Amino acid sequence: MTLRRIEIGLVSTDSTLADYYAAVFELEVLPAVEAGSGTVHRLQGPGALIKIMVPTEPPTPATPVTPFIATTGLRYLTLAVTDLDATLARAKAHNGTVQLGPLEISPGLRIALLQDPDGNTTELVHEPA
């Protein structure tokens, strides 16, 4: 196997989105990296790095597509969490919106869909231990 880790990159108008993901998913905040085109805020989690790029020239905010399955392309992230209810509570407290759920789709397997403050969709999955 050649895959070592997954890095996810999101583009935002400011660092608020990095603050959201750090707080909601309890991610380690790594030092930001200044690039010629802007600042990359880096958040470390088990097996993944989430990068929030804040360009020097503010980008045009995207229009969220609802439902997220209404168009093709990279439309959502799936994150496995240890406590779905606590994660949803943190998301709501940081201006996230619950789009669906939580739902139990099989015994002990629960999911929910969140929309972050920029309109990106995240699927949360909690599997039985």
BELQUI-V399047 format. One record per pair of residues at least 24 apart in sequence whose ideal C-beta (glycine too) atoms are under 7 Angstrom apart, sorted by the first residue. I is the first residue (numbers start at 1). J is the second residue. Records with the same first field share a line. If there is no record, write none. Layout:
# BELQUI-V399047
I: J + J
This chain:
# BELQUI-V399047
5: 47 + 48 + 49
6: 47 + 48
7: 49 + 51
8: 48 + 50 + 51 + 77
9: 51 + 53
10: 52 + 120
11: 53 + 55 + 59
12: 52 + 54 + 118
13: 58 + 59 + 61
14: 54
15: 41 + 54
16: 117
17: 52 + 116 + 117 + 118
18: 43 + 52
20: 94 + 95 + 96 + 116 + 117
21: 50
23: 90 + 94
24: 87 + 90 + 91 + 94 + 96
25: 79 + 87
62: 119
64: 115 + 119
68: 121
75: 121
76: 121 + 122 + 123
77: 122 + 123
78: 123 + 125
79: 122 + 124
80: 125 + 127
81: 124 + 126
84: 110 + 112 + 124 + 126
87: 124
88: 112
